[in-house]
Amino acid sequence: MGWLVLALVLLLSALNVGIGFVLAIATIVVVAIQGTAPLAAIPLMIFGGGSKFPLLAIPLFIFAGGLMTTSGISTRLINLASALVGFIRGGLAMMTIVASMFFGEISGSAVAGAAAIGQVVIPAMEKKGYPKAFSAGVVSNAATLAIIIPPSIPMIIYAAMADTSVVKLFIAGIVPGILGGVLMMALSYYFARTRNYPAEAAFSLAALWTALKLGVFALLIPIVIWGGIFGGIATATEVGGLAALAAVLIGVLVYRELGWKDFWKTVVDSAMQTAVIMLIVSTSAVLGWYLTNEGVPQQLARAMLGLTQNRILILLLLNLAFFVAGCFLHSAAAIILIVPIVLPLIRHLGIDPIHFGLMVTVNLGVGQQTPPVATVLMTTSTIANVSMWEVFRTGLWYTMVLVFLTLLVTYVPVTGMGLVHLVYGG
């Protein structure tokens, strides 16, 4: 019966039923047939699944990210990124990557970053002679850095599912996220040289100083987030609240661009995005309970260990499983469906759950760029009004950077775990 519920999940997903409803319906049907528990207990499980304190960070970071766009913060960050790297050939593409990294340090959402940055830079890149598909590909892949560089909504969900430290996960994502940004910038420079993409105006200290003065308050938000995390001053949830509060105060008192209508629209949009994610998280609690009762995770661990005892091959198989899932599912759904099932195997192999969480997060970042679902890719292709497949093909080399990062964090754990060990010892 445990495998029957998974078959129902796949069938309902293929019928395009929302994944949050899929998880609940599949479990309810099997529980009703089997009589494992009274159906009246299921609503209590759903409520319990969404009431974990660390999950409160999700709406707070989503809200902070939304406020960046409506309060003028994202514009200042883009201008600062342009002043920093815009003078280099291909600097507009590099600026997009730097701005995406700035945005990722606040929102934790790749889709939010792609929408906010893409609406500004894709038209600007087109005016400078960049092909629209290339521009959309750069924005899409750079936006995925938002789920690697802390804070990260997928990391928050993974930490809740695996009952591990979200702060350690955040710290583990810093080096791979920055490395990914640097590699994408190097790739942009190479393409600019070979395809004769333009540079912006010559470097100007005066322009950089002006952009820095205007953007210094915007930079306070990443400082609040990273300072709170590294200093141990606040939990991830509390840091999310501080980031949202800082965004409101900066938008109202400093930049004075955040009006009541924009504020209310951000509240509504953030609530809707949160509702989608939390429905998935809550209903997954019921499915997780049922699969655990049926012993499915243990059966999977025995089956895979019976296939091979080689740790390298097992990690490769797990990466392939998450890659396929990421092609068809939202990252939150993929984490919720697969992580509870494979955790016994991870523990048996002696793999640090923080290391595994980083591997999963980066892997699912690749899935955000690979059709048919490709939520981030779809966002930028819609903004650019270009076929999703054309954007995918054009941005494939940037996606390969994410693939390289996946393999790197999988087989060279020190890439992410080195900083965690430095901060916490061990």
Helices and strands as residue ranges (DSSP letters): H 2-14, H 19-34, H 41-49, G 53-56, H 57-70, H 73-85, H 91-107, H 110-127, H 132-143, G 144-147, H 153-162, H 166-195, H 205-230, H 236-249, I 250-254, H 260-294, H 296-307, H 311-328, H 331-349, H 353-367, H 375-384, H 388-394, H 396-411, H 414-424
